[in-house]
Amino acid sequence: MHRRTLLGSVGLVGIASLSGCLGLAGLDQHESTPAGVDPAALEETGYEQTGVEAIGIDEDVDLMLYTETVSVTNYLTEHEKAVDLGPLGEQRAAVFMVLTTPQVSVAGQEFNPVEDMSSDELVELVADNYDDISNLSHEGEGTLDVLEQATTQAQYRADATFEGQDLEVYLHITEAVQTDDDHLVAIGVYPVETEIEERENVEQLFEHIIEEAAEENGGSNGEADDDGDDDGEGEDDESDDNGGEDGDDSDDGDDDSALPGL
């Protein structure tokens, strides 16, 4: 899908410029660790971790006499919550995402551009990944702690589409903080009419981010996508034997949704 192509390329631009040196040092492959939210904070705010997705991209870089392939794997951990949308009823339209992208430092210089990106640059990057988020307007910003690091958290208002209906949303995004090996950015999106409750919830989720996402279905976080494909095929086969196709329907719903993570 188009919606996460740019998120996959986060961190690739600066890294690709070093590809020759990094390749000789065996550092032409870079992968982050999926981060998440403390389960206790998820339970208190009503959010649920719904997926850990590896977003990988490979790029061939011409280096005069040969071509070097640079590989970057970022991770996006998604959390959702059902909220009341009036005529649409309760829908999982509140979303909280944690994006990690690897640090690449050579001689003390960081080459992943995410480290220095402003909230305006980051939110444009996120919006460009979703066809149905538009008309972003900056509402304000403040400072909060993520992983015990003070960072800027900015709020934007935007137009979105959900289930074919126009919807105004607030989008909160943090500037990058650092784990031992990665850069981390967090994003919260919720309908404007739910602000009284969800703004406080999103701020609580920001403050309870953890460096490693909870494991899903007993599998390791880093293998969420690969294992999910194999398991999904097994479950589909079993469902087909029983005459059900619920798994396929669910997958189609995720791809067609307009809001991130839905």
C-alpha positions as CSV (number, residue, x, y, z in Angstrom):
1,M,0.0,0.0,0.0
2,H,1.0,3.6,-0.6
3,R,0.3,4.7,2.9
4,R,3.6,3.7,4.5
5,T,6.1,4.0,1.7
6,L,7.5,7.3,3.1
7,L,7.6,6.0,6.6
8,G,9.7,3.1,5.3
9,S,12.2,5.5,3.8
10,V,12.7,7.4,7.0
11,G,16.4,7.4,7.8
12,L,17.4,6.1,4.4
13,V,18.4,9.5,2.8
14,G,21.3,10.3,5.1
15,I,22.4,6.6,5.4
16,A,22.5,6.1,1.7
17,S,25.0,8.9,1.3
18,L,27.4,6.9,3.4
19,S,26.7,3.6,1.7
20,G,30.3,3.0,0.4
21,C,32.0,3.4,3.8
22,L,29.2,1.6,5.6
23,G,29.3,-1.3,3.2
24,L,33.0,-1.9,3.6
25,A,32.4,-1.9,7.4
26,G,29.5,-4.4,7.1
27,L,27.1,-1.7,8.2
28,D,24.9,-1.4,5.1
29,Q,21.9,-3.0,6.9
30,H,20.1,-1.1,9.6
31,E,17.1,-2.3,11.7
32,S,15.4,-0.7,14.7
33,T,13.6,-2.3,17.6
34,P,9.8,-2.0,17.9
35,A,8.8,0.2,20.8
36,G,5.4,0.4,22.5
37,V,3.4,1.5,25.5
38,D,3.3,0.2,29.1
39,P,0.4,-2.3,29.2
40,A,-0.9,-0.7,32.5
41,A,-1.2,2.7,30.7
42,L,-3.0,1.0,27.8
43,E,-5.5,-0.6,30.1
44,E,-6.1,2.7,32.0
45,T,-6.7,4.7,28.8
46,G,-8.7,2.0,27.0
47,Y,-6.2,1.5,24.1
48,E,-5.1,-1.9,22.8
49,Q,-1.9,-2.8,20.9
50,T,-3.2,-4.0,17.6
51,G,0.0,-4.5,15.5
52,V,3.7,-4.3,15.2
53,E,4.7,-3.8,11.6
54,A,8.2,-3.9,10.0
55,I,8.5,-1.2,7.4
56,G,11.5,-2.0,5.3
57,I,13.1,-0.5,2.2
58,D,16.1,-1.3,0.1
59,E,17.8,1.2,-2.2
60,D,20.6,0.6,-4.6
61,V,23.2,3.4,-4.6
62,D,25.7,3.8,-7.5
63,L,29.2,4.1,-6.2
64,M,31.3,4.7,-9.4
65,L,32.6,1.2,-10.0
66,Y,29.9,-0.8,-8.2
67,T,26.4,-0.6,-6.7
68,E,25.8,-0.8,-3.0
69,T,22.4,-1.9,-1.6
70,V,21.4,-0.1,1.6
71,S,18.6,-1.6,3.7
72,V,16.7,0.1,6.5
73,T,14.0,-1.5,8.6
74,N,11.8,0.8,10.7
75,Y,9.0,-0.4,13.0
76,L,5.5,1.0,13.6
77,T,3.6,-0.2,16.6
78,E,-0.1,0.6,16.5
79,H,-2.7,1.0,19.3
80,E,-6.4,1.6,18.8
81,K,-9.5,2.5,20.9
82,A,-13.2,2.6,20.1
83,V,-14.8,6.0,20.6
84,D,-18.3,7.3,20.1
85,L,-18.8,9.0,16.7
86,G,-22.5,9.8,17.1
87,P,-24.4,8.6,14.0
88,L,-21.5,6.2,13.2
89,G,-21.7,4.6,16.6
90,E,-18.6,3.3,18.4
91,Q,-15.7,3.0,16.0
92,R,-12.0,2.4,16.5
93,A,-11.1,5.9,15.4
94,A,-8.6,6.8,18.1
95,V,-5.1,5.7,17.2
96,F,-1.7,5.9,18.9
97,M,1.5,4.9,17.0
98,V,5.1,4.6,18.0
99,L,7.7,4.7,15.1
100,T,11.3,3.7,15.6
101,T,14.1,4.1,13.1
102,P,17.8,3.1,13.6
103,Q,20.5,5.5,14.6
104,V,23.5,5.5,12.3
105,S,26.5,7.3,13.7
106,V,30.0,7.5,12.2
107,A,32.8,9.3,13.9
108,G,30.3,10.9,16.3
109,Q,28.1,12.3,13.5
110,E,24.5,11.1,13.1
111,F,23.3,10.4,9.6
112,N,19.6,9.6,10.2
113,P,17.8,12.9,9.5
114,V,15.0,12.1,11.9
115,E,17.1,13.2,14.8
116,D,16.9,16.9,13.7
117,M,13.4,17.0,12.1
118,S,11.0,19.5,13.5
119,S,7.4,18.6,14.4
120,D,6.2,20.3,11.2
121,E,8.5,18.2,9.1
122,L,7.5,15.0,10.9
123,V,3.8,15.6,10.7
124,E,4.0,16.4,6.9
125,L,5.8,13.1,6.5
126,V,3.1,11.2,8.4
127,A,0.2,13.0,6.5
128,D,1.9,12.2,3.2
129,N,1.5,8.5,3.9
130,Y,-2.3,8.7,4.3
131,D,-4.4,9.8,1.3
132,D,-7.3,10.9,3.5
133,I,-5.6,13.2,6.0
134,S,-5.4,16.8,4.7
135,N,-5.6,20.5,5.6
136,L,-3.2,20.3,8.5
137,S,-3.1,23.4,10.8
138,H,-0.8,23.9,13.7
139,E,-2.8,24.4,17.0
140,G,0.1,24.7,19.5
141,E,2.9,22.8,21.2
142,G,4.4,22.1,24.5
143,T,7.1,20.0,26.2
144,L,6.6,16.6,27.8
145,D,8.8,13.6,28.8
146,V,9.2,10.6,26.6
147,L,11.6,7.9,27.9
148,E,12.7,10.4,30.6
149,Q,13.7,12.9,27.9
150,A,12.1,16.3,27.4
151,T,10.8,16.7,23.9
152,T,8.4,18.9,21.9
153,Q,4.9,17.7,21.4
154,A,2.9,19.5,18.8
155,Q,-0.9,19.5,18.1
156,Y,-2.4,19.8,14.7
157,R,-6.0,19.9,13.4
158,A,-6.8,18.1,10.2
159,D,-9.5,16.8,7.9
160,A,-9.8,13.0,7.6
161,T,-12.2,10.4,6.2
162,F,-13.6,7.5,8.2
163,E,-16.1,5.0,6.8
164,G,-16.8,7.3,3.9
165,Q,-17.6,10.2,6.3
166,D,-15.7,13.5,6.7
167,L,-14.2,13.8,10.1
168,E,-12.1,16.4,11.8
169,V,-9.3,15.0,13.9
170,Y,-6.5,16.2,16.2
171,L,-3.1,14.9,15.5
172,H,-0.3,15.0,18.2
173,I,3.3,14.2,17.3
174,T,6.5,14.3,19.3
175,E,9.9,15.2,18.0
176,A,12.4,12.4,18.1
177,V,13.9,11.0,21.3
178,Q,16.6,8.4,21.5
179,T,16.8,4.8,22.8
180,D,20.2,3.1,23.0
181,D,20.1,2.3,19.3
182,D,17.1,4.1,17.7
183,H,15.2,7.3,17.2
184,L,11.6,7.2,18.4
185,V,8.6,9.4,17.3
186,A,5.1,9.0,18.6
187,I,1.8,10.0,17.0
188,G,-1.7,10.2,18.4
189,V,-4.8,10.8,16.3
190,Y,-8.4,11.1,17.5
191,P,-11.7,12.8,16.5
192,V,-12.1,16.4,17.5
193,E,-15.3,15.7,19.4
194,T,-13.5,13.3,21.7
195,E,-10.8,15.8,22.8
196,I,-11.9,16.2,26.4
197,E,-11.0,12.6,27.2
198,E,-8.6,11.6,24.5
199,R,-6.2,14.5,24.7
200,E,-5.4,13.5,28.3
201,N,-5.2,9.9,27.3
202,V,-2.7,10.6,24.5
203,E,-0.5,12.6,26.8
204,Q,-0.5,9.7,29.2
205,L,0.4,7.3,26.5
206,F,3.3,9.5,25.4
207,E,4.7,9.5,29.0
208,H,4.4,5.7,29.3
209,I,6.2,4.7,26.1
210,I,8.5,1.8,26.6
211,E,11.6,0.8,24.5
212,E,10.3,-2.7,23.6
213,A,6.7,-3.4,22.4
214,A,4.8,-6.2,24.1
215,E,5.1,-9.5,22.3
216,E,2.1,-10.5,20.2
217,N,0.7,-14.1,20.3
218,G,3.8,-15.4,22.0
219,G,6.1,-14.3,19.1
220,S,9.0,-12.0,19.2
221,N,8.5,-8.4,18.2
222,G,11.1,-8.2,15.5
223,E,9.5,-11.1,13.6
224,A,5.9,-9.9,13.8
225,D,5.4,-9.6,10.0
226,D,7.1,-12.8,8.9
227,D,5.5,-14.9,11.6
228,G,2.2,-13.3,11.0
229,D,2.2,-14.3,7.3
230,D,2.8,-17.9,8.1
231,D,0.4,-18.1,10.9
232,G,-2.2,-16.2,9.0
233,E,-2.1,-18.8,6.2
234,G,-2.6,-21.6,8.7
235,E,-5.5,-19.9,10.3
236,D,-7.1,-19.1,6.9
237,D,-6.8,-22.8,5.9
238,E,-8.4,-23.9,9.2
239,S,-11.1,-21.2,8.8
240,D,-11.8,-22.4,5.2
241,D,-12.2,-25.9,6.4
242,N,-14.8,-24.7,8.8
243,G,-16.5,-22.6,6.2
244,G,-15.4,-19.2,7.6
245,E,-13.5,-16.4,5.9
246,D,-13.4,-13.9,8.9
247,G,-9.6,-13.6,8.7
248,D,-9.6,-12.5,5.1
249,D,-12.4,-10.0,5.7
250,S,-10.5,-8.5,8.6
251,D,-7.3,-8.0,6.5
252,D,-9.3,-6.3,3.7
253,G,-10.8,-3.9,6.2
254,D,-7.4,-2.8,7.5
255,D,-6.1,-2.0,4.0
256,D,-9.1,0.0,2.9
257,S,-9.4,2.1,6.0
258,A,-8.8,5.9,5.7
259,L,-7.4,6.7,9.2
260,P,-3.9,5.4,10.2
261,G,-3.9,2.0,11.8
262,L,-7.6,1.4,11.2
